[in-house]
């Protein structure tokens, strides 16, 4: 994909330590799975340009640390997020129980129209599952979230989760629900030329 991108969407990835947030980012931006990599300290960043409805959209993705001691730092990145991927590990029920706390932060610190995607990661370990698809789907439905299960290791549904979130954001722009010129929208309208079209800045993995 070459030429200009018409929009920049800011994303954040949130959730407990070790649920695979950085792995999801790296799989989406580089189509690679990194093993044995350190936990994110503070925040890391990656970008990729996608196409929605014949529009080139650059996703700026902030991967936040899951440790409690970094919460004060990472909360500042919630502001101005157009999309949020809230991740838990389907093989660790504790990470699912903590979603209410993450969701409270997301609701309080983002704008009312931020699209929040709930992601149950580590689908490749489904035989070790502790949280059923039905239970997570019910939680998502009750809280107005989109739900998807992914595997950052195999790549299953990773691209789809980022693109579906972007599609919802774009639909909100087109319908007038979201003003892309608002500072809080998490969107920039731009025609900046990009070279190369797909770029990755700093990335890591917190599997």
Secondary structure as UniProt FT lines:
FT   STRAND          7..15
FT   TURN            17..18
FT   HELIX           21..30
FT   STRAND          43..52
FT   TURN            53..54
FT   STRAND          55..64
FT   HELIX           68..70
FT   HELIX           71..75
FT   TURN            76..80
FT   STRAND          83..89
FT   TURN            90..91
FT   HELIX           93..97
FT   HELIX           99..109
FT   TURN            112..113
FT   STRAND          115..121
FT   HELIX           123..128
FT   HELIX           133..142
FT   TURN            143..144
FT   STRAND          146..149
FT   TURN            152..154
FT   TURN            156..157
FT   HELIX           158..175
FT   TURN            180..181
FT   HELIX           183..185
FT   STRAND          187..189
//
